[in-house]
Amino acid sequence: MAITVAQLQTFIAVSREGSVKGAAARLVVTQPSVSGALSSLERELGVKLFERRGRGVAPTEAGLAFGPYAERTLALMSEGRRAALDAADPGSPRLEVAAVNTAGEYIVPPVLRAFRESFPRVEVGLAVSNRAGVFRRLRSREADLGVGGSPPEDGEFEGVPFLENNHVMVAAPDHPLALRDGIGNRELGGETWLLREPGSGTRLFVDRLLAERGMVPQTMTLGSNGAVKQAVRGGLGISLQSRWAVALELALGLLVELDLSEPLPERRWYALRPVEAPRRAAVEEFLGFLCGEEARRAVAEAQKLPGI
């Protein structure tokens, strides 16, 4: 069976994009190239992998069954490539980190700066996306280590907690609830909640909290931490945010923390990786650093605001 890497990459791109056109744009190739690679792969396997659905395509039952094996094969090849590069040039190992948006903006950068000072020989790459994107990169082995919330309970990933990630409910300073003490669920449920997009770890946390507390507020979805904070400042609603993400705005008085009658669940940041991932030396070095006191000091220093 002569299945090629290009065919597997094409299959995965079409699966994710839902169209030949989207896959071609993702892979930076022509649409005929995508169609040809898929046809060749289907001939090798002897099954139809996609079927027309609306304006796009969707995997058949055979395509759905084949998908995890295609991803695993490419993941192993990616791991093997990095291992080979490390062995060929042990003086310059490469580490790929994937972080959720909040961690990628406020936690990982100061940690990476401190890590590079202690381990200058390690080349580090950082990709930032939402929670779903981080796990996709870990699953495909595009990333060696992830930084985000707690891992799923299916056992595919392991998580090592290394830093607190508590959340606060914020509003504009002139919001009617800003002057209230002991705000309850009924009052919160009557407000418009500004949410991150589906796939975000913060969104998952908020959805669970609303379900647990029986609240069904009006909601507005925005695509980034910055957009949410600006909308809160503009008086469009209230939002549950990581304290790390709103520390500056709270310190400057641009946002205020609401006083809640019921405390919010405690959360932590986790270092994440597939359970079956090889234990490369560079990954172990970064994981040990991330969970150490030096990383905590680096993050704390980055949060300090001169003159405030």
C-alpha positions in Angstrom: 0.0 0.0 0.0 1.6 3.3 -1.2 -0.1 5.9 0.9 1.8 9.2 1.0 2.2 11.9 3.6 0.7 14.4 1.2 -2.4 12.2 0.8 -2.8 12.0 4.6 -2.3 15.8 5.0 -4.9 16.4 2.3 -7.4 14.0 3.9 -7.1 15.8 7.2 -7.3 19.2 5.7 -10.5 18.3 3.8 -12.0 16.8 7.0 -11.3 20.0 9.0 -12.3 22.5 6.3 -15.3 20.7 5.0 -14.5 21.5 1.4 -11.9 21.0 -1.3 -11.5 24.8 -1.7 -10.9 25.3 2.0 -8.4 22.5 2.1 -6.5 23.9 -0.9 -6.3 27.3 0.7 -5.1 25.7 4.0 -2.4 23.6 2.2 -1.5 26.4 -0.3 -2.1 24.1 -3.3 -4.6 24.0 -6.2 -8.0 22.5 -5.9 -7.2 19.9 -8.6 -4.2 18.8 -6.5 -6.5 18.2 -3.5 -9.0 16.3 -5.6 -6.2 14.2 -7.1 -4.7 13.3 -3.7 -8.1 12.3 -2.3 -8.8 10.1 -5.3 -5.5 8.4 -5.1 -6.0 7.8 -1.4 -9.5 6.3 -2.0 -8.1 4.0 -4.6 -5.4 2.8 -2.3 -7.9 2.1 0.5 -10.6 0.8 -1.8 -13.3 2.9 -0.1 -15.1 6.3 -0.5 -13.8 8.7 2.1 -16.0 11.8 1.5 -19.5 12.5 0.2 -21.1 15.7 -1.1 -23.1 17.6 1.5 -24.5 21.0 0.6 -21.8 23.2 -0.8 -19.1 21.1 0.8 -18.1 17.6 1.7 -18.3 15.5 4.8 -16.5 12.2 5.8 -18.3 9.0 5.1 -18.5 6.3 7.7 -15.2 4.9 6.2 -13.7 8.4 6.4 -14.7 8.8 10.0 -13.1 5.5 10.8 -9.9 6.3 9.0 -9.5 9.8 10.4 -7.9 8.9 13.8 -5.4 6.6 12.1 -4.4 9.3 9.6 -3.9 11.8 12.4 -1.9 9.4 14.5 0.3 8.5 11.6 1.2 12.1 10.9 1.7 12.7 14.6 4.2 9.9 14.9 6.1 11.2 11.9 6.2 14.7 13.4 7.5 13.3 16.7 10.0 11.2 14.9 11.3 14.2 12.9 11.8 16.3 16.1 13.5 13.3 17.8 15.8 12.9 14.8 16.7 16.6 14.7 17.4 16.5 18.4 19.7 13.5 17.9 21.5 15.1 15.0 22.0 18.4 16.7 21.7 17.9 20.5 23.0 21.4 21.2 19.9 23.0 19.7 16.7 21.1 20.6 13.3 22.4 19.5 10.2 22.8 21.7 6.7 23.6 20.4 4.2 25.0 22.9 0.5 25.5 22.4 -1.4 27.7 24.8 -5.0 28.8 25.1 -5.6 32.5 24.5 -5.5 33.8 28.1 -2.4 31.8 29.0 -0.7 32.6 25.7 -1.2 36.4 26.3 -0.5 36.6 30.1 1.2 33.5 31.4 3.4 31.8 28.9 5.4 34.8 27.5 7.1 35.7 30.8 7.7 32.1 31.5 9.4 31.6 28.1 11.6 34.6 28.6 12.8 33.3 31.9 13.2 29.8 30.5 15.3 31.1 27.6 17.6 32.8 30.1 18.2 29.5 31.9 18.1 27.2 28.8 19.4 29.4 25.9 20.2 26.4 23.7 16.5 25.4 23.5 14.6 26.9 20.6 10.9 27.5 21.5 7.9 28.1 19.3 4.5 29.2 20.7 1.1 28.8 19.0 -1.9 30.5 20.6 -5.5 29.4 20.1 -8.6 28.4 22.0 -8.9 25.2 24.0 -10.1 23.1 21.1 -7.2 24.3 19.0 -4.6 23.5 21.7 -5.8 19.9 21.9 -5.9 19.6 18.2 -2.2 20.6 18.0 -1.3 18.2 20.8 -3.2 15.4 19.1 -1.5 16.0 15.8 1.9 16.4 17.6 2.3 19.9 16.1 2.9 20.9 19.8 5.0 19.0 22.4 3.3 20.6 25.4 0.1 22.6 25.9 -0.9 25.2 28.5 -4.6 25.5 29.4 -7.3 24.4 31.8 -7.8 20.9 33.2 -7.5 18.1 30.7 -10.6 16.2 29.4 -11.7 13.2 31.4 -11.3 10.7 28.5 -7.7 9.9 29.5 -6.1 11.0 26.2 -4.2 13.8 27.8 -2.5 14.2 31.2 -2.3 17.5 33.0 0.1 18.9 35.6 -1.2 21.9 37.6 1.3 24.7 38.1 -0.5 28.0 38.8 -3.8 29.3 40.0 -6.3 30.6 37.5 -9.1 32.0 39.5 -11.9 33.9 37.8 -13.8 37.1 38.6 -17.1 38.6 37.4 -16.4 42.1 36.0 -18.5 45.0 34.9 -18.1 48.6 33.8 -17.5 51.0 36.8 -20.9 52.7 36.2 -22.9 49.4 36.0 -25.8 49.2 38.5 -24.3 46.0 40.1 -21.0 47.7 40.7 -22.2 49.3 43.9 -24.0 46.2 45.2 -22.7 43.7 47.8 -23.5 40.0 47.9 -24.9 39.7 44.3 -26.8 36.5 43.9 -27.5 34.2 41.0 -31.0 35.7 40.4 -29.5 39.2 39.8 -26.6 37.8 37.7 -29.1 35.8 35.6 -31.0 38.9 34.7 -27.9 40.5 33.1 -26.4 40.1 29.6 -23.3 37.8 29.8 -20.5 38.5 27.4 -19.0 35.2 26.4 -16.0 33.8 24.5 -16.5 31.6 21.4 -17.4 27.9 21.6 -14.2 25.9 22.0 -12.7 28.4 24.5 -11.8 27.0 27.9 -13.4 30.1 29.6 -16.6 29.5 27.6 -16.7 25.9 28.7 -16.2 27.0 32.3 -19.0 29.6 32.0 -21.4 27.2 30.3 -20.9 24.6 33.1 -21.4 27.3 35.8 -24.6 28.5 34.3 -26.0 25.0 34.1 -25.0 24.1 37.6 -26.6 27.3 39.0 -29.7 27.1 36.9 -29.1 30.5 35.2 -30.3 31.2 31.6 -29.2 34.8 31.0 -29.1 36.7 27.7 -25.7 36.2 26.1 -23.5 37.8 23.5 -20.5 35.9 22.0 -17.3 37.7 21.1 -14.1 36.2 19.7 -11.3 37.3 22.0 -10.4 38.5 25.5 -9.9 42.0 24.2 -13.2 42.2 22.5 -15.0 40.9 25.6 -13.2 43.5 27.9 -14.0 46.4 25.5 -17.7 45.3 25.4 -17.8 45.2 29.2 -16.3 48.6 29.4 -18.8 49.8 26.8 -21.7 48.7 29.1 -22.9 45.8 26.9 -23.0 43.4 29.8 -21.0 41.6 32.5 -18.4 38.9 32.0 -16.6 36.1 33.9 -12.9 36.4 33.1 -9.6 35.0 34.4 -8.1 37.4 36.9 -4.9 37.3 34.9 -6.8 38.7 31.8 -8.3 41.7 33.6 -5.6 42.5 36.2 -4.6 45.7 34.3 -8.1 46.9 33.8 -9.0 46.3 37.4 -5.9 48.1 38.6 -6.6 51.1 36.4 -10.3 51.2 37.4 -11.5 50.6 33.8 -13.4 47.5 35.1 -14.7 46.6 38.5 -15.0 43.2 40.2 -18.5 42.4 41.3 -19.0 41.2 44.9 -20.8 37.8 44.6 -22.7 36.1 47.4 -21.5 32.6 46.2 -17.8 32.1 45.5 -16.7 30.9 42.1 -15.0 27.5 41.7 -11.3 27.6 41.9 -9.3 26.8 38.7 -5.7 26.2 37.9 -3.5 26.3 34.8 -2.2 23.0 33.6 0.7 21.8 31.5 -0.9 19.4 29.1 0.4 16.6 26.9 -0.8 13.3 25.3 -0.4 10.4 27.6 1.4 8.4 25.0 3.8 11.2 24.0 7.6 10.4 24.1 9.5 12.1 26.9 12.0 14.2 25.0 14.6 16.0 27.1 13.6 19.5 26.0 10.0 18.9 26.9 11.0 17.5 30.4 13.2 20.6 31.0 10.5 23.0 30.1 7.9 21.1 32.2 10.1 21.1 35.2 10.8 24.8 34.8 7.1 25.6 34.3 6.2 23.9 37.5 9.0 25.6 39.5 9.2 28.7 41.6 11.2 30.6 39.0 8.3 30.5 36.5 5.9 31.7 39.2 8.2 34.6 39.9 8.4 35.5 36.3 4.6 35.6 35.9 4.2 37.6 39.1 6.8 40.2 37.9 5.1 40.5 34.6 1.8 41.4 36.4 3.3 44.2 38.4 2.2 47.7 37.3 4.6 50.5 38.0 3.1 53.4 40.0 -0.1 51.6 40.8 
